[in-house]
Amino acid sequence: MKPPPGIELPLLGDLIICRQVVEQEAQEQQKPLEAHWAHMVVHGSLHLLGYDHIEDEEAEEMESLETEIMLALGYEDPYIAEKE
């Protein structure tokens, strides 16, 4: 299969995000839906780049990057409720 013009191989992978889960989590966590979608895309993209959050140290690094990226995109810190 050939990729679309302008897309080079190899790709990092796929992101599969369940709309219903994102909507439910956004509601439960009282977050704007758009912001939660953005967070899930950022989170998944970091996984594709090799980041993980199994160990505490890894989680801190990944969450720090997620926060930095989300703020750069104009969203709030996705972990702000956990820090309060």
C-alpha positions as CSV (number, residue, x, y, z in Angstrom):
1,M,0.0,0.0,0.0
2,K,1.3,3.4,-1.0
3,P,1.0,6.3,1.5
4,P,-0.7,9.5,0.4
5,P,1.5,12.1,-1.3
6,G,3.7,13.9,1.2
7,I,3.6,11.1,3.8
8,E,6.9,9.2,4.2
9,L,7.3,5.7,5.6
10,P,7.8,4.2,8.1
11,L,5.0,5.7,10.2
12,L,5.3,5.5,14.0
13,G,2.0,3.7,14.4
14,D,-1.7,4.2,14.8
15,L,-3.8,6.0,17.5
16,I,-7.1,4.4,18.3
17,I,-9.2,6.5,20.5
18,C,-12.7,5.6,21.6
19,R,-15.1,8.5,21.3
20,Q,-17.5,7.2,23.9
21,V,-14.7,6.8,26.5
22,V,-13.3,10.3,25.8
23,E,-16.8,11.8,26.2
24,Q,-17.4,9.9,29.4
25,E,-14.0,10.7,30.9
26,A,-14.4,14.4,30.0
27,Q,-17.8,14.5,31.7
28,E,-16.6,12.6,34.8
29,Q,-13.5,14.7,35.1
30,Q,-15.4,17.9,34.4
31,K,-13.0,18.8,31.5
32,P,-13.9,20.5,28.2
33,L,-14.4,17.8,25.6
34,E,-12.1,19.4,23.1
35,A,-9.3,19.7,25.7
36,H,-9.7,16.0,26.7
37,W,-9.5,15.0,23.0
38,A,-6.4,17.0,22.6
39,H,-4.9,15.4,25.7
40,M,-5.6,11.9,24.5
41,V,-4.0,12.7,21.1
42,V,-0.9,14.1,22.9
43,H,-0.8,11.2,25.3
44,G,-1.1,8.6,22.5
45,S,1.5,10.4,20.4
46,L,4.0,10.3,23.3
47,H,3.4,6.5,23.5
48,L,4.2,6.2,19.8
49,L,7.4,8.1,20.5
50,G,8.4,5.5,23.2
51,Y,7.2,7.2,26.4
52,D,5.4,5.2,29.0
53,H,4.0,5.6,32.5
54,I,4.4,2.2,34.1
55,E,7.1,3.3,36.6
56,D,6.6,6.5,38.7
57,E,9.7,8.2,37.2
58,E,8.4,7.5,33.7
59,A,5.0,8.7,34.6
60,E,6.4,12.0,35.9
61,E,8.4,12.6,32.8
62,M,5.5,11.7,30.5
63,E,3.0,13.9,32.4
64,S,5.4,16.8,32.4
65,L,5.7,16.6,28.6
66,E,2.0,16.2,28.2
67,T,1.5,19.4,30.4
68,E,4.1,21.3,28.4
69,I,2.6,20.4,25.1
70,M,-1.0,21.0,26.2
71,L,-0.1,24.5,27.5
72,A,1.8,25.2,24.3
73,L,-1.4,24.3,22.4
74,G,-3.5,26.7,24.6
75,Y,-5.1,24.2,26.9
76,E,-4.9,23.8,30.7
77,D,-2.7,21.4,32.5
78,P,-4.6,18.1,32.1
79,Y,-3.4,17.0,35.5
80,I,-4.2,20.2,37.4
81,A,-7.0,18.5,39.4
82,E,-4.5,15.9,40.7
83,K,-2.1,18.6,41.8
84,E,-4.6,20.5,43.9
